[in-house]
Amino acid sequence: MNTNALKIIDILESSRVKVFNLDNDVFFEKQEYCPACDSKLEPFCALINESQNQKMEFGLCQNCGYMGYIDRPAKEWMVKFYSEKWDRSFPRVEEDIKKGTILPGKGVKPSRYLAASLIEKIDINKERGACDIGSGYGEVLKYFKEQGFEKLVGVENSKHRAELVSRILGLKTLHGEFENDKIQEELS
């Protein structure tokens, strides 16, 4: 055993972090090169299950600083997981979706706030279309609508999130991955 290894004994579950079993239907792929700059990822840590028969390595790109999984579930599995299972056990309730906000410190990811705050910094024609890729529960779409944007569409891989945003907020939200031909056809 590596004496420099860090061993996690237990993890507390939260609304954002869940422990889930990697069933036999999870097929792994290796991503050995950085998706941003194509440099070789250098392994810097690994998660190993208790029986030590499964291992997932994390890598670091020395060139651009990207960090991510080297061993990762296959794309097909990921698309299916996020489409069918992601946060289905703890979806937001209708009232939370209706009063959702993009303000920082209110439980919203900083990236969503940064995306929305861009309209205050650059001159944008609000009559042109805007697409929120990975639109979640529609916080940014709702904010853009409040700011006067006329043609909005969200793309969300989580089926139940897309359906909730469409039904509750009345904002067009397409279910699927952005790269999907059907999604691209609807967006054009």
C-alpha positions as CSV (number, residue, x, y, z in Angstrom):
1,M,0.0,0.0,0.0
2,N,1.2,3.5,-0.9
3,T,2.1,5.3,2.4
4,N,1.3,8.7,0.7
5,A,-2.3,7.5,-0.2
6,L,-5.3,9.2,1.2
7,K,-8.0,6.9,2.4
8,I,-11.6,8.0,2.7
9,I,-13.4,6.1,5.4
10,D,-16.9,7.4,4.8
11,I,-18.7,10.2,3.0
12,L,-21.7,12.1,4.2
13,E,-24.5,12.3,1.6
14,S,-25.9,15.7,0.7
15,S,-28.3,17.0,-1.8
16,R,-25.5,17.4,-4.3
17,V,-23.2,14.4,-3.4
18,K,-24.5,10.9,-3.5
19,V,-22.8,7.6,-3.2
20,F,-24.1,5.2,-5.8
21,N,-23.1,1.7,-6.8
22,L,-21.4,1.1,-10.1
23,D,-23.4,-1.8,-11.4
24,N,-22.2,-4.3,-13.9
25,D,-24.0,-2.4,-16.7
26,V,-21.6,0.5,-16.3
27,F,-19.0,0.3,-19.1
28,F,-15.8,2.3,-18.6
29,E,-13.7,4.2,-21.2
30,K,-10.3,5.6,-20.8
31,Q,-9.8,9.3,-21.4
32,E,-6.1,9.6,-21.4
33,Y,-5.9,13.0,-23.1
34,C,-7.2,16.4,-22.1
35,P,-10.5,17.3,-23.8
36,A,-9.4,21.0,-23.8
37,C,-5.9,20.9,-25.3
38,D,-5.2,17.2,-26.1
39,S,-2.2,16.9,-23.8
40,K,-1.6,13.6,-21.9
41,L,-3.5,13.5,-18.5
42,E,-1.2,12.6,-15.6
43,P,-2.9,10.4,-13.0
44,F,-2.9,12.2,-9.6
45,C,-5.4,10.1,-7.5
46,A,-7.7,7.1,-7.7
47,L,-10.9,5.9,-6.1
48,I,-10.8,2.2,-5.2
49,N,-13.8,0.3,-3.9
50,E,-13.6,-1.7,-0.6
51,S,-12.9,-5.0,-2.3
52,Q,-10.3,-3.3,-4.5
53,N,-11.7,-4.7,-7.7
54,Q,-12.8,-1.4,-9.2
55,K,-10.6,1.6,-9.6
56,M,-11.3,5.1,-11.1
57,E,-8.3,7.3,-11.8
58,F,-8.4,11.1,-11.9
59,G,-6.0,13.0,-14.2
60,L,-4.4,16.4,-14.4
61,C,-3.4,18.2,-17.5
62,Q,0.0,19.8,-16.9
63,N,-0.5,22.1,-19.9
64,C,-3.9,23.8,-19.1
65,G,-4.8,22.7,-15.6
66,Y,-7.9,20.6,-16.6
67,M,-8.8,17.9,-14.0
68,G,-11.1,15.0,-14.6
69,Y,-11.7,11.3,-14.7
70,I,-9.3,9.1,-16.7
71,D,-11.5,6.1,-16.1
72,R,-15.0,7.2,-16.8
73,P,-18.4,5.6,-17.6
74,A,-19.0,5.3,-21.4
75,K,-20.8,8.2,-23.0
76,E,-23.9,6.0,-23.8
77,W,-24.2,5.1,-20.1
78,M,-23.7,8.8,-19.0
79,V,-26.4,10.0,-21.4
80,K,-28.8,7.4,-20.2
81,F,-28.0,8.0,-16.5
82,Y,-28.5,11.8,-16.7
83,S,-31.6,11.4,-18.8
84,E,-33.3,8.8,-16.6
85,K,-31.8,8.8,-13.1
86,W,-30.0,12.0,-12.3
87,D,-31.5,13.6,-9.2
88,R,-34.9,11.9,-9.7
89,S,-34.9,11.0,-6.0
90,F,-34.7,14.6,-5.0
91,P,-36.2,16.9,-7.7
92,R,-37.1,20.4,-6.9
93,V,-40.7,21.1,-6.0
94,E,-42.9,23.4,-8.2
95,E,-42.8,26.4,-5.9
96,D,-38.9,26.3,-5.8
97,I,-38.8,26.2,-9.6
98,K,-41.2,29.1,-9.9
99,K,-39.3,31.3,-7.5
100,G,-35.8,30.1,-8.6
101,T,-33.2,32.8,-8.7
102,I,-29.8,33.3,-10.3
103,L,-28.4,35.6,-7.6
104,P,-25.2,34.4,-5.9
105,G,-25.5,33.1,-2.4
106,K,-29.0,31.9,-3.0
107,G,-28.1,28.3,-3.7
108,V,-27.4,28.8,-7.4
109,K,-24.1,27.7,-9.0
110,P,-21.7,30.6,-9.6
111,S,-21.5,29.5,-13.3
112,R,-25.2,30.0,-13.7
113,Y,-24.9,33.5,-12.2
114,L,-21.9,34.3,-14.4
115,A,-23.8,33.2,-17.5
116,A,-26.8,35.4,-16.7
117,S,-24.6,38.4,-15.7
118,L,-23.0,38.4,-19.1
119,I,-26.1,40.3,-20.5
120,E,-25.2,43.2,-18.3
121,K,-21.7,43.4,-19.6
122,I,-22.1,43.0,-23.4
123,D,-24.6,44.6,-25.9
124,I,-27.0,41.8,-26.9
125,N,-29.9,42.0,-29.3
126,K,-32.7,40.6,-27.2
127,E,-34.8,39.8,-30.3
128,R,-32.3,37.2,-31.4
129,G,-32.5,33.6,-30.0
130,A,-30.6,32.4,-26.9
131,C,-30.0,28.8,-26.0
132,D,-29.0,27.6,-22.5
133,I,-27.2,24.3,-22.8
134,G,-27.5,22.2,-19.6
135,S,-30.4,24.4,-18.5
136,G,-31.1,22.5,-15.3
137,Y,-34.2,23.9,-13.6
138,G,-34.4,26.9,-15.9
139,E,-32.9,29.6,-13.6
140,V,-31.0,31.3,-16.4
141,L,-33.8,30.9,-18.9
142,K,-36.2,32.6,-16.5
143,Y,-33.7,35.4,-15.8
144,F,-33.2,36.0,-19.6
145,K,-37.0,36.1,-20.1
146,E,-37.3,38.7,-17.2
147,Q,-34.6,40.7,-19.0
148,G,-36.7,40.9,-22.2
149,F,-35.3,38.1,-24.4
150,E,-38.0,36.9,-26.8
151,K,-36.7,33.6,-28.2
152,L,-35.4,31.3,-25.6
153,V,-34.8,27.6,-25.6
154,G,-33.1,25.3,-23.1
155,V,-31.4,22.0,-23.8
156,E,-31.3,19.6,-20.8
157,N,-30.3,16.0,-20.7
158,S,-32.4,15.2,-17.6
159,K,-35.8,14.3,-18.9
160,H,-37.7,15.2,-15.7
161,R,-35.9,18.6,-15.4
162,A,-36.7,19.5,-19.0
163,E,-40.4,18.5,-18.5
164,L,-40.7,20.5,-15.3
165,V,-39.2,23.7,-16.7
166,S,-41.5,23.4,-19.8
167,R,-44.6,22.7,-17.7
168,I,-44.0,25.0,-14.7
169,L,-42.2,28.0,-16.3
170,G,-43.6,27.7,-19.8
171,L,-40.1,27.9,-21.3
172,K,-39.2,25.7,-24.3
173,T,-36.8,23.1,-23.0
174,L,-35.6,20.3,-25.2
175,H,-34.7,16.9,-23.7
176,G,-31.5,15.4,-24.9
177,E,-27.8,16.0,-25.4
178,F,-26.8,19.1,-27.3
179,E,-24.8,17.1,-29.9
180,N,-27.8,14.9,-30.8
181,D,-29.0,15.3,-34.4
182,K,-32.6,15.7,-33.4
183,I,-31.7,18.5,-31.0
184,Q,-29.6,20.3,-33.6
185,E,-32.4,20.0,-36.1
186,E,-34.9,21.6,-33.7
187,L,-32.4,24.4,-32.9
188,S,-31.8,25.4,-36.5
